[in-house]
Amino acid sequence: IPMAIGLLFQQLYNTVDTLVVGWFVGQQAQAAVGSTGSVTFLFFSICNGIGSGSGIVTSQYFGAGDTRKTKSAIANSAYLMFAAALIMGLAAYIAAPSVLRLLGTPDEILPDAIAYIRISCLGVPLVAVYNYASSMLRALGDSRTPLFFLIIASVLNIILDVVLVYCFHMGVVGVGVATVIAQLVSGVSCMLYAFRHNPYFLLSREDWQPDRKMMGHALKLGLPMAMQWSMIAVSTSVLQGFVNSFGPAAMAAYTATCRMDQLLQQPYGSVNAALATYTGQNYGAKRMDRVKDGLRHGLMMCAVFTLVMFVAVQLFGNQIAGIFVGDQEVIRIGGAALRITSWFYIFLALIYMCRGVLNGVGDALFSFINGVVEVACRIFLPMLLVRIPTMGMWAIWWTTGATWMISGLTCLARYFYWRHKAVKKAEQSA
């Protein structure tokens, strides 16, 4: 539950940015902010992958009761996270304009999109600070502390968005600056708390000694996940280019539905993060029976949530889209699009639940397989669906739903394959 609340507040960063520019600046500014989402995700994916891999390594040593290696994992994870953040932040700042042009971002919104994404890139190291501290604390069983600092930062972000955009008329630059300041507050606050109050963060000089084997273990788990998210980011960037071909109205509607889908996925993501940590701890403690039970209960929770959200979107799709945009044509398109994708929500549950378990046990190959599947779907499905008469721009959202379905079934098949191997290995050991 704390993770779910935390992810919802974290999602507020981009959502509030979109809402504020949509209300106070206009549709083109909103399209500019929305067009950067997949590109930003691409550059952040390396840091996210390293953070997730490091957190799983820490949780496995913590579950095994090995204090020395747990502390070593915390220290060595810091080296990896901040090196990745500095490299990716610089690369993102330099390459962002070229990537946006490659995606066919319309000329009228290109300057705003470049300005917003470059300011966001400056925040990559700041995001890494928070992600590092929060992933380590969650690996040690503390999911409440990161939430507290994230809520403060989210509220600060909302206030600064309104002040800088509405009062000082800074446009997309204002929402970018507000986000960076909020990320700085959450990252530094969470880091200071961890080192002052959590005993596992009381690290000695020996703990800070670089351990190549430890870093290699974290990279072995983290890089495939980073590659998976990078491939997903590339595929969503390609899909964004497909969206751009239908003009500003479709772009604004796609931005609105993406924001809704991202909010919807936060409960799934929270259970996913909990399952990855829970699985890593029990895998380290050799309690495979609890791993199976964790997946079953996670799927039950997500099934209930999926049913509630499906009914809500089918009944109030236009009203939900209207939260993010004001233009009536965009609202009409967005509402219809949300009704299409809502039929595939159950497959999102499969993706997140199976991914949490498989990442927790360190199935690095799975991340690569999952990434390849999503890339193939987002690149080739639009080309096929757009050929269907009367499909037109609706191919955008049918592609999204079909990608979830194929990816979810792939994740489920991979889980059963891993479980069969785990049971067979346990029988041989016995």
C-alpha positions in Angstrom: 0.0 0.0 0.0 2.8 2.5 0.8 4.3 1.7 -2.6 1.0 2.2 -4.4 0.5 5.6 -2.8 4.2 6.5 -3.5 3.9 5.6 -7.2 0.7 7.6 -7.5 2.4 10.6 -6.1 5.5 10.0 -8.3 3.2 9.9 -11.3 1.9 13.3 -10.3 5.1 14.8 -11.5 4.4 14.3 -15.2 0.6 14.4 -14.8 0.5 17.7 -13.1 2.9 19.1 -15.7 0.5 18.0 -18.5 -2.5 19.4 -16.7 -1.0 22.8 -15.9 0.3 23.5 -19.4 -3.0 22.2 -20.8 -5.1 24.5 -18.7 -2.9 27.6 -18.6 -0.9 27.5 -21.8 -2.8 25.5 -24.5 -3.1 22.4 -26.5 0.2 22.8 -28.4 2.2 23.1 -25.1 0.4 20.1 -23.8 1.3 18.1 -26.9 4.9 19.3 -26.5 5.2 18.0 -23.0 3.4 14.7 -23.9 5.6 14.1 -26.9 8.7 13.9 -24.7 7.4 11.1 -22.4 8.7 8.1 -24.4 12.1 9.8 -25.0 12.5 10.7 -21.4 11.7 7.1 -20.4 14.3 5.9 -22.8 17.1 7.9 -21.1 15.8 7.1 -17.6 15.6 3.3 -18.3 19.3 2.6 -17.7 19.1 4.2 -14.2 15.9 2.4 -13.5 17.3 -1.0 -14.5 20.5 -0.5 -12.4 18.4 0.5 -9.4 16.1 -2.4 -9.7 18.9 -4.9 -10.1 20.8 -3.4 -7.1 17.6 -3.6 -5.0 17.1 -7.3 -5.8 20.7 -8.1 -4.9 20.3 -6.3 -1.6 17.0 -7.9 -0.8 18.4 -11.4 -1.5 21.3 -10.9 0.9 19.0 -9.3 3.4 16.6 -12.3 3.2 19.6 -14.7 3.7 20.5 -12.8 6.9 24.0 -11.8 5.6 24.5 -8.3 7.1 28.1 -7.8 5.7 27.0 -8.5 2.1 23.8 -6.5 2.6 25.9 -3.4 3.5 28.4 -4.1 0.7 25.5 -4.3 -1.7 24.1 -0.9 -0.5 27.5 0.8 -0.9 28.4 -0.7 -4.3 24.9 0.1 -5.6 25.6 3.7 -5.0 28.6 3.6 -7.3 26.7 2.0 -10.1 23.6 4.2 -9.8 25.3 7.6 -9.8 27.8 6.7 -12.6 24.8 5.6 -14.7 22.9 8.8 -13.9 25.7 11.1 -14.8 26.3 9.3 -18.1 22.7 9.1 -19.1 21.9 12.7 -18.1 24.6 14.1 -20.2 23.7 11.8 -23.2 20.1 12.7 -22.9 20.8 16.5 -22.9 22.9 16.2 -26.0 20.8 13.7 -28.0 17.3 14.8 -27.1 16.8 17.3 -30.0 17.9 14.8 -32.6 15.7 12.1 -31.2 12.6 14.4 -31.2 13.3 15.4 -34.8 13.8 11.7 -35.8 10.4 10.9 -34.3 8.8 13.6 -36.5 7.8 15.9 -33.7 5.8 18.8 -35.5 7.8 22.0 -36.0 5.2 24.1 -34.1 5.8 22.2 -30.8 9.5 21.3 -31.3 11.0 24.2 -29.4 8.9 23.7 -26.4 9.5 19.9 -26.5 13.3 20.4 -26.6 13.2 22.9 -23.8 11.1 20.7 -21.5 13.1 17.5 -22.2 16.5 19.3 -21.7 15.4 20.6 -18.3 14.1 17.2 -17.4 17.5 15.7 -18.3 19.2 17.9 -15.8 17.1 16.1 -13.2 18.3 12.6 -14.1 21.0 12.5 -11.3 18.4 13.9 -8.8 16.0 11.1 -9.8 18.8 8.6 -9.3 19.4 9.9 -5.7 15.7 9.2 -4.8 15.5 5.9 -6.7 18.7 4.7 -5.0 17.6 5.5 -1.5 14.1 4.3 -2.0 15.1 1.0 -3.7 17.6 0.2 -0.9 15.1 1.0 1.8 12.4 -1.2 0.2 14.9 -4.0 -0.1 15.3 -3.8 3.6 11.5 -3.8 4.2 10.9 -0.1 4.7 8.5 1.2 2.1 7.0 4.0 4.3 9.9 6.3 4.6 10.4 7.0 0.8 6.6 7.7 0.6 6.8 10.4 3.2 9.4 12.4 1.3 7.8 11.7 -2.0 4.5 13.2 -0.9 6.2 16.4 0.3 8.0 16.7 -3.1 4.8 16.0 -5.0 2.9 18.8 -3.2 5.9 21.1 -3.8 5.9 20.2 -7.5 2.2 21.1 -7.8 2.6 24.5 -6.0 5.7 25.4 -8.1 3.9 24.3 -11.4 1.1 26.8 -10.7 3.3 29.6 -9.5 5.9 29.4 -12.3 3.4 28.8 -15.2 0.3 30.8 -14.1 2.0 33.6 -12.1 5.3 34.0 -13.9 4.2 32.8 -17.4 7.2 30.5 -17.8 5.3 27.9 -19.9 6.8 24.5 -20.4 10.1 25.7 -18.9 8.3 26.5 -15.7 6.9 22.9 -15.3 10.3 21.5 -16.1 12.0 23.7 -13.4 9.3 22.8 -10.9 9.9 19.1 -11.4 13.7 19.3 -11.1 13.4 21.3 -7.8 10.8 18.7 -6.4 13.1 15.8 -7.4 16.0 17.5 -5.6 14.0 17.8 -2.4 12.7 14.2 -2.4 16.1 12.7 -3.3 18.3 14.6 -0.8 15.8 14.2 2.0 15.3 10.5 1.5 19.1 9.9 1.3 19.9 11.9 4.5 17.2 10.0 6.4 18.5 6.6 5.3 22.1 7.3 6.3 21.1 8.8 9.6 18.4 6.4 10.8 18.7 3.0 9.1 21.4 0.7 10.7 22.2 -1.0 7.4 23.2 2.4 6.0 25.8 2.9 8.8 28.6 1.8 6.5 32.2 1.4 7.5 35.2 2.1 5.3 35.4 -1.7 4.5 31.8 -1.6 3.3 32.6 1.2 0.9 35.4 -0.8 -0.7 34.5 -1.4 -4.4 33.5 -5.1 -4.9 33.7 -6.1 -8.5 31.8 -9.3 -7.9 29.0 -7.5 -6.1 28.8 -4.9 -8.9 28.8 -7.7 -11.5 25.9 -9.4 -9.7 23.9 -6.2 -9.7 24.7 -5.5 -13.4 23.9 -9.1 -14.3 20.3 -8.5 -13.1 20.1 -4.7 -13.8 21.4 -4.5 -17.3 18.8 -6.9 -18.8 16.1 -5.0 -17.1 17.6 -1.7 -18.4 17.7 -3.3 -21.8 14.1 -4.3 -21.5 13.0 -0.9 -20.5 15.2 0.7 -23.2 13.6 -1.5 -25.9 10.2 -0.7 -24.6 11.1 3.0 -24.6 12.4 2.7 -28.2 9.2 1.0 -29.2 7.0 3.6 -27.5 9.1 6.3 -29.3 8.4 4.6 -32.6 4.7 4.5 -31.7 4.9 8.2 -30.8 6.2 8.9 -34.3 3.1 7.0 -35.6 0.9 9.1 -33.4 2.5 12.3 -34.6 1.5 11.5 -38.2 -2.2 12.0 -37.2 -1.8 15.6 -36.0 -2.0 17.7 -32.8 -5.5 16.5 -31.8 -4.5 12.8 -31.9 -1.3 13.7 -30.1 -3.1 15.5 -27.3 -5.6 12.6 -27.0 -2.8 10.1 -26.9 -1.0 12.1 -24.2 -4.2 12.2 -22.1 -4.8 8.4 -22.5 -1.1 7.7 -21.7 -1.4 9.8 -18.5 -4.5 7.9 -17.5 -2.9 4.5 -18.3 0.2 5.5 -16.3 -2.0 6.4 -13.3 -3.9 3.1 -13.7 -0.7 1.1 -13.8 0.5 2.5 -10.5 -1.3 -0.1 -8.3 0.0 -2.8 -10.6 3.4 -1.3 -10.3 3.3 -1.2 -6.6 2.4 -4.9 -6.3 5.1 -5.6 -8.8 7.7 -3.8 -6.7 6.5 -5.5 -3.6 6.6 -8.9 -5.2 10.1 -8.3 -6.6 11.4 -7.4 -3.1 9.3 -10.1 -1.4 10.4 -12.7 -3.9 14.0 -11.7 -3.6 13.9 -12.0 0.2 12.2 -15.4 0.2 14.4 -16.6 -2.6 17.4 -15.7 -0.5 15.8 -17.5 2.4 15.0 -20.6 0.2 11.2 -20.3 0.8 9.9 -21.1 -2.7 6.4 -22.0 -1.4 6.0 -18.3 -0.3 7.0 -17.1 -3.8 4.2 -19.1 -5.4 1.7 -17.8 -2.8 2.9 -14.2 -3.3 2.0 -14.4 -7.0 -1.4 -15.9 -6.4 -2.4 -13.2 -3.9 -1.0 -10.5 -6.1 -3.1 -11.7 -9.0 -6.2 -11.8 -6.8 -5.7 -8.2 -5.7 -5.1 -7.0 -9.3 -8.1 -8.8 -10.6 -10.4 -6.9 -8.3 -8.8 -3.6 -9.2 -9.0 -4.4 -12.9 -12.8 -5.0 -12.7 -13.4 -1.8 -10.9 -11.4 0.3 -13.4 -12.9 -1.4 -16.4 -16.4 -0.5 -15.3 -15.4 3.1 -14.4 -13.7 3.7 -17.8 -16.6 2.2 -19.8 -19.1 4.4 -18.0 -17.1 7.6 -17.6 -14.4 7.5 -20.3 -15.1 11.0 -21.6 -15.2 12.5 -18.2 -11.9 10.9 -17.3 -10.3 12.2 -20.5 -11.7 15.6 -19.7 -9.6 15.7 -16.6 -6.4 16.0 -18.7 -7.7 18.1 -21.7 -10.2 20.8 -22.3 -10.8 20.6 -26.1 -14.0 18.8 -26.8 -12.7 16.9 -29.9 -9.7 15.7 -28.0 -12.0 14.6 -25.1 -14.2 12.6 -27.5 -11.2 10.9 -29.0 -9.6 10.2 -25.6 -12.8 8.8 -24.1 -13.3 6.3 -27.0 -9.6 5.4 -26.9 -9.7 4.6 -23.1 -12.7 2.3 -23.7 -10.7 0.4 -26.2 -7.6 -0.1 -24.0 -9.7 -1.0 -20.9 -10.6 -4.3 -22.4 -6.9 -5.3 -22.0 -6.3 -4.2 -18.4 -6.3 -7.8 -17.2 -3.2 -8.5 -19.3 -1.4 -5.6 -17.6 -2.0 -7.4 -14.3 -0.3 -10.5 -15.8 2.7 -8.5 -17.0 3.3 -6.8 -13.7 2.8 -9.8 -11.4 4.9 -12.3 -13.4 7.6 -9.6 -14.0 7.8 -9.0 -10.3 8.4 -12.6 -9.4 10.8 -13.3 -12.3 12.9 -10.2 -11.5 12.9 -11.1 -7.8 14.4 -14.6 -8.5 17.0 -13.1 -10.9 15.7 -14.4 -14.2 17.8 -12.0 -16.3 16.9 -13.7 -19.6 13.2 -13.0 -19.1 13.7 -9.2 -19.2 15.3 -9.5 -22.6 12.5 -11.7 -23.9 9.9 -9.4 -22.6 11.6 -6.4 -24.1 11.8 -8.0 -27.6 8.2 -8.9 -27.5 7.0 -5.4 -26.7 9.3 -3.9 -29.3 8.1 -6.2 -32.0 4.4 -5.5 -31.2 4.7 -1.7 -31.1 6.7 -1.5 -34.3 4.8 -4.0 -36.5 1.2 -4.0 -35.1 0.5 -0.4 -36.2 1.7 -1.2 -39.7 -0.7 -4.1 -39.9 -3.7 -2.5 -38.1 -3.6 0.7 -40.1 -4.3 -1.3 -43.2 -7.7 -2.3 -41.9 -10.4 -0.2 -43.5 -11.9 2.5 -41.1 -9.1 1.8 -38.5 -7.2 5.0 -39.0 -5.8 6.6 -35.9 -7.6 4.1 -33.7 -4.8 1.7 -34.6 -2.8 3.6 -32.0 -4.9 2.3 -29.1 -5.6 -1.2 -30.5 -1.8 -1.5 -30.8 -1.4 -0.6 -27.1 -4.1 -3.2 -26.0 -2.8 -6.0 -28.3 0.8 -5.3 -27.0 -0.4 -5.8 -23.4 -2.1 -9.0 -24.3 0.8 -10.6 -26.2 3.3 -9.5 -23.6 1.1 -10.7 -20.7 0.7 -14.1 -22.1 4.5 -14.3 -22.8 5.2 -13.4 -19.1 2.8 -16.0 -17.9 4.4 -18.7 -20.1 7.9 -17.7 -18.9 6.7 -17.9 -15.2 5.4 -21.5 -15.7 8.6 -22.4 -17.4 10.7 -21.1 -14.5 8.5 -22.7 -11.9 8.8 -26.1 -13.6 12.6 -25.8 -13.6 12.6 -24.7 -9.9 10.4 -27.6 -8.8 12.6 -30.1 -10.8 15.8 -28.6 -9.3 14.3 -28.9 -5.8 13.3 -32.5 -6.3 16.9 -33.3 -7.6 18.4 -31.6 -4.5 16.1 -33.6 -2.2 
